[in-house]
Amino acid sequence: MTELNQRTLKAPVGCQGIGLHSGAHVEMTLRPAPAGSGVTFVRTDLSPAVEIRACAENVVDTAFATTLGKNGVRVGTVEHLLAALAGLGVDNVRVELNGPEVPILDGSAAPFVYLVRTAGIELQRKFKHFLVVRRPVEVVDGGKRASIQPASQFTISCTIDFDHPLIKDQELKVELSDRIFYREICRARTFGFLRDVEALKGMGLARGGSLDNAIVVDDFNILNPEGLRYSDEFVRHKILDAIGDLALCGMPVIGHVVSYKSGHALNQKLVRRLVSEPGAAEIVEVREKKQLERMSILPPSWGVLEGQAA
């Protein structure tokens, strides 16, 4: 078996924490899942339990996070966990939660990467399917835009431009592999503005937010005593979010995402457009690297971190 085989976890692994927006205390367990099943969220606090597959058609809300839903049941803030699974090349996982939101933990994907590496990764007999972009697709919302175009590997170019002296004009381009995700992206935390906190709480959001799980900035300063993890942590977190949102295509994407001032809503418009527009992308099952070479495709490098200490 190779990195082209589907992957799941070797063993269950769990954590608990508070939901960023709901403020609910949630226990979560990640379990191995059969090949071809994808990522499924399961609300175990309901009777009977409700299963919600992680896919574009189940996205029900993109206000300040990506929320999945089915028959009125929701699971919120899924993007950081999905980014960790995608970044490590894990295809099939059952995510059991006893509450309405994935725990925010430290506001990044790093704790989820730790969980996956603690559980271990198991190769499965079925091969991966890739969504290969065949022609450019773009979505626009005022001055914001997101596009994806054919490329030999999964690449994200992201530019942010907030009206704030600490976050203005940051841009970064990454070619995704598990090593790059682990070293350069997964530790980047979500962020928000102090001036918006009360407004968000008035909307029933950010009830679990704190300096322990988000970067908070006032008009001039970073309020977190430890400061930033990267000098450009803000744009790195936007890339993290985009990786998680693109994971809702249901399989690894081969293409170049170009994002300008995009967020969850525009990311999901891009995903829906990519998977629904005829001729925009092709699903390819790859069985050997020679097949990739003939298609001029470089799949993400998965497995580099296996065998290293978590």
C-alpha positions as CSV (number, residue, x, y, z in Angstrom):
1,M,0.0,0.0,0.0
2,T,1.1,3.6,-0.7
3,E,0.1,7.2,0.0
4,L,-2.4,6.7,-2.8
5,N,-4.5,4.4,-0.6
6,Q,-7.3,5.8,1.5
7,R,-6.5,6.4,5.1
8,T,-8.3,6.2,8.5
9,L,-7.3,6.1,12.1
10,K,-5.7,3.1,13.8
11,A,-7.7,3.6,17.0
12,P,-10.3,5.9,18.6
13,V,-9.1,9.1,20.2
14,G,-11.0,11.8,22.0
15,C,-11.0,15.2,23.6
16,Q,-13.3,17.7,25.3
17,G,-13.7,21.4,25.2
18,I,-15.9,24.4,24.7
19,G,-17.7,25.5,21.5
20,L,-16.4,28.8,20.3
21,H,-19.9,30.1,19.4
22,S,-22.3,28.0,21.4
23,G,-20.3,28.1,24.6
24,A,-21.4,24.4,25.1
25,H,-19.0,21.9,26.7
26,V,-18.6,19.1,24.2
27,E,-16.9,15.7,24.3
28,M,-15.7,14.5,20.9
29,T,-14.4,11.1,19.8
30,L,-12.7,10.4,16.5
31,R,-13.2,6.8,15.4
32,P,-11.9,4.7,12.4
33,A,-14.3,4.4,9.5
34,P,-14.6,2.1,6.5
35,A,-13.0,3.0,3.2
36,G,-15.2,5.1,1.0
37,S,-17.3,6.4,3.9
38,G,-15.7,9.9,4.2
39,V,-15.9,12.1,7.3
40,T,-19.2,11.8,9.1
41,F,-20.3,13.8,12.2
42,V,-22.5,12.1,14.6
43,R,-24.6,13.9,17.3
44,T,-24.6,11.2,20.0
45,D,-26.5,13.4,22.4
46,L,-29.7,12.9,20.4
47,S,-31.9,9.8,20.3
48,P,-31.6,8.4,17.8
49,A,-28.2,9.7,17.0
50,V,-28.1,11.9,13.9
51,E,-25.3,11.4,11.3
52,I,-24.3,14.3,9.0
53,R,-21.8,13.6,6.3
54,A,-19.1,16.3,5.7
55,C,-20.0,17.4,2.2
56,A,-21.0,20.6,0.4
57,E,-24.7,19.9,0.2
58,N,-24.9,19.6,4.0
59,V,-23.5,23.1,4.6
60,V,-26.3,25.1,6.2
61,D,-24.5,28.2,7.6
62,T,-21.3,30.1,6.9
63,A,-21.6,33.0,9.3
64,F,-18.3,33.2,11.2
65,A,-17.8,29.4,10.9
66,T,-18.8,26.5,8.7
67,T,-21.8,24.7,10.0
68,L,-23.2,21.4,8.7
69,G,-26.8,20.3,9.2
70,K,-29.4,17.7,8.5
71,N,-33.1,17.7,9.3
72,G,-32.7,20.7,11.6
73,V,-29.7,19.2,13.5
74,R,-26.5,21.1,13.3
75,V,-22.7,20.7,13.9
76,G,-20.8,24.0,13.9
77,T,-17.2,25.1,13.5
78,V,-16.2,22.0,11.6
79,E,-13.5,23.7,9.5
80,H,-10.4,23.3,11.8
81,L,-11.0,19.6,12.3
82,L,-11.6,19.1,8.6
83,A,-8.4,21.0,7.8
84,A,-6.4,18.7,10.1
85,L,-7.8,15.6,8.5
86,A,-7.2,16.9,5.0
87,G,-3.8,18.2,5.8
88,L,-2.7,14.8,7.0
89,G,-4.4,12.9,4.2
90,V,-7.0,11.2,6.4
91,D,-10.1,10.3,4.3
92,N,-12.5,8.3,6.5
93,V,-13.4,9.2,10.1
94,R,-16.5,9.0,12.3
95,V,-16.6,12.1,14.5
96,E,-18.9,11.6,17.5
97,L,-20.0,14.6,19.5
98,N,-22.4,15.1,22.4
99,G,-23.1,18.7,21.5
100,P,-23.7,21.2,18.7
101,E,-20.2,22.3,17.9
102,V,-16.7,20.9,17.5
103,P,-14.6,22.1,20.4
104,I,-12.5,25.1,19.6
105,L,-9.6,24.0,21.8
106,D,-6.8,26.5,21.2
107,G,-8.4,28.1,18.0
108,S,-6.1,26.3,15.6
109,A,-5.9,22.8,14.0
110,A,-2.8,21.8,15.9
111,P,-4.7,19.9,18.7
112,F,-6.6,17.9,16.1
113,V,-3.3,17.1,14.4
114,Y,-2.0,15.9,17.7
115,L,-5.1,13.7,18.2
116,V,-4.7,12.1,14.7
117,R,-1.0,11.4,15.2
118,T,-1.8,10.0,18.7
119,A,-4.4,7.6,17.2
120,G,-2.1,6.7,14.3
121,I,-3.0,6.4,10.6
122,E,-4.0,3.2,8.9
123,L,-3.9,2.6,5.2
124,Q,-6.9,1.0,3.6
125,R,-7.3,-1.2,0.5
126,K,-9.3,1.2,-1.6
127,F,-7.5,3.9,-3.5
128,K,-8.1,7.6,-3.1
129,H,-10.2,9.6,-5.4
130,F,-9.0,13.1,-6.5
131,L,-11.1,16.0,-7.7
132,V,-8.9,17.3,-10.5
133,V,-9.8,20.8,-11.7
134,R,-10.1,21.0,-15.5
135,R,-11.1,24.6,-16.1
136,P,-11.0,27.8,-14.0
137,V,-14.0,28.6,-11.7
138,E,-14.4,31.9,-9.9
139,V,-16.9,33.4,-7.5
140,V,-17.2,37.1,-6.5
141,D,-18.9,39.0,-3.8
142,G,-18.3,42.7,-4.1
143,G,-14.6,43.3,-3.6
144,K,-14.0,39.7,-2.4
145,R,-13.2,36.8,-4.8
146,A,-12.1,33.2,-4.8
147,S,-11.1,31.1,-7.7
148,I,-9.6,27.7,-8.5
149,Q,-7.8,26.8,-11.7
150,P,-6.0,23.8,-13.1
151,A,-2.6,23.0,-11.5
152,S,-0.4,20.0,-11.0
153,Q,-1.0,19.9,-7.2
154,F,-3.1,21.4,-4.5
155,T,-1.9,25.0,-3.9
156,I,-3.5,27.9,-2.1
157,S,-2.6,31.6,-2.7
158,C,-4.3,33.8,-0.1
159,T,-4.5,37.6,0.3
160,I,-6.2,39.4,3.2
161,D,-6.6,43.1,3.6
162,F,-8.4,44.2,6.8
163,D,-8.8,47.8,7.7
164,H,-6.4,47.4,10.6
165,P,-2.7,48.3,10.9
166,L,-1.7,44.8,12.2
167,I,-3.6,42.8,9.6
168,K,-3.4,44.9,6.5
169,D,-2.0,43.4,3.2
170,Q,-0.9,39.9,4.2
171,E,-0.4,37.3,1.5
172,L,1.0,33.8,1.3
173,K,1.2,30.9,-1.1
174,V,1.5,27.2,0.0
175,E,1.7,23.9,-1.9
176,L,0.1,21.5,0.5
177,S,1.8,18.5,2.0
178,D,1.5,17.1,5.5
179,R,4.9,18.5,6.4
180,I,4.0,22.0,5.2
181,F,0.6,21.8,6.9
182,Y,2.2,20.7,10.2
183,R,5.0,23.2,10.2
184,E,3.5,26.3,8.5
185,I,-0.3,26.2,8.8
186,C,-1.9,24.1,11.5
187,R,-0.9,26.2,14.5
188,A,-2.4,29.4,13.1
189,R,-5.3,30.5,15.4
190,T,-8.7,32.0,14.6
191,F,-8.8,35.8,15.2
192,G,-11.3,38.6,15.9
193,F,-11.6,42.2,16.8
194,L,-12.4,43.4,20.3
195,R,-14.9,46.0,18.9
196,D,-16.9,43.1,17.4
197,V,-17.1,40.9,20.5
198,E,-20.2,42.4,22.1
199,A,-22.0,42.5,18.7
200,L,-21.2,38.8,18.2
201,K,-22.5,37.9,21.6
202,G,-25.6,39.8,20.9
203,M,-26.2,37.6,17.9
204,G,-25.7,34.5,20.1
205,L,-22.2,33.9,18.9
206,A,-18.7,33.8,20.4
207,R,-20.1,32.7,23.8
208,G,-17.1,30.5,24.3
209,G,-14.5,32.8,22.9
210,S,-11.5,33.9,25.0
211,L,-7.8,34.7,24.7
212,D,-7.2,31.0,25.2
213,N,-8.8,30.1,21.9
214,A,-8.5,33.2,19.6
215,I,-6.3,36.0,18.7
216,V,-8.0,39.2,19.8
217,V,-6.9,42.6,18.5
218,D,-8.1,46.1,19.6
219,D,-7.5,49.2,17.5
220,F,-3.7,49.0,17.8
221,N,-2.6,45.9,19.7
222,I,-2.6,42.1,20.0
223,L,-4.3,41.5,23.4
224,N,-3.0,37.9,23.8
225,P,-0.1,38.1,26.3
226,E,2.0,35.5,24.3
227,G,1.6,37.4,21.1
228,L,1.5,35.7,17.7
229,R,2.8,32.3,16.7
230,Y,3.8,33.6,13.2
231,S,4.3,37.2,12.1
232,D,1.6,36.6,9.5
233,E,-0.6,34.3,11.6
234,F,-3.8,35.9,10.3
235,V,-3.3,34.9,6.6
236,R,-2.1,31.5,7.6
237,H,-5.3,30.9,9.5
238,K,-7.3,32.0,6.5
239,I,-5.4,29.3,4.5
240,L,-6.2,26.8,7.3
241,D,-9.9,27.7,6.9
242,A,-9.8,27.4,3.2
243,I,-8.3,23.9,3.5
244,G,-11.1,22.9,5.8
245,D,-13.8,24.4,3.6
246,L,-12.3,22.8,0.4
247,A,-12.4,19.4,2.2
248,L,-16.1,19.5,1.8
249,C,-15.6,18.6,-1.8
250,G,-15.4,15.1,-0.3
251,M,-12.0,14.2,-1.6
252,P,-8.5,15.7,-2.1
253,V,-8.5,18.6,-4.7
254,I,-5.9,19.0,-7.4
255,G,-5.9,22.7,-8.3
256,H,-4.7,26.2,-7.4
257,V,-7.0,28.2,-5.1
258,V,-6.6,31.9,-5.3
259,S,-8.4,33.8,-2.5
260,Y,-8.7,37.6,-2.0
261,K,-10.5,38.7,1.1
262,S,-12.5,35.4,1.1
263,G,-14.2,33.7,4.0
264,H,-16.4,30.7,4.7
265,A,-19.3,31.9,2.7
266,L,-17.3,32.6,-0.5
267,N,-15.3,29.4,0.0
268,Q,-18.4,27.4,0.1
269,K,-19.8,29.1,-3.0
270,L,-16.6,28.1,-4.8
271,V,-16.9,24.5,-3.6
272,R,-20.5,24.2,-4.7
273,R,-19.7,25.7,-8.1
274,L,-16.7,23.4,-8.6
275,V,-18.6,20.2,-7.8
276,S,-21.8,21.2,-9.7
277,E,-20.6,22.9,-12.8
278,P,-20.3,20.5,-15.8
279,G,-16.7,20.2,-17.0
280,A,-15.2,22.2,-14.1
281,A,-13.6,19.1,-12.5
282,E,-13.1,15.4,-12.9
283,I,-13.1,12.7,-10.3
284,V,-10.1,10.5,-10.8
285,E,-9.2,7.3,-9.0
286,V,-5.4,7.0,-9.0
287,R,-3.9,3.5,-8.6
288,E,-0.2,4.1,-9.3
289,K,2.2,7.0,-9.5
290,K,2.9,6.4,-13.2
291,Q,-0.8,7.3,-13.8
292,L,-0.2,10.6,-12.0
293,E,2.9,11.3,-14.1
294,R,0.9,10.8,-17.3
295,M,-1.7,13.3,-16.0
296,S,1.0,15.7,-14.8
297,I,-0.4,15.5,-11.3
298,L,1.7,15.8,-8.1
299,P,-0.5,14.5,-5.2
300,P,0.1,16.0,-1.7
301,S,2.8,14.2,0.2
302,W,1.2,12.2,2.9
303,G,3.0,10.0,5.4
304,V,6.1,12.2,5.9
305,L,5.1,12.6,9.5
306,E,4.4,9.0,10.3
307,G,6.8,7.4,12.7
308,Q,7.7,10.8,14.3
309,A,6.9,11.6,17.8
310,A,3.5,13.3,18.2
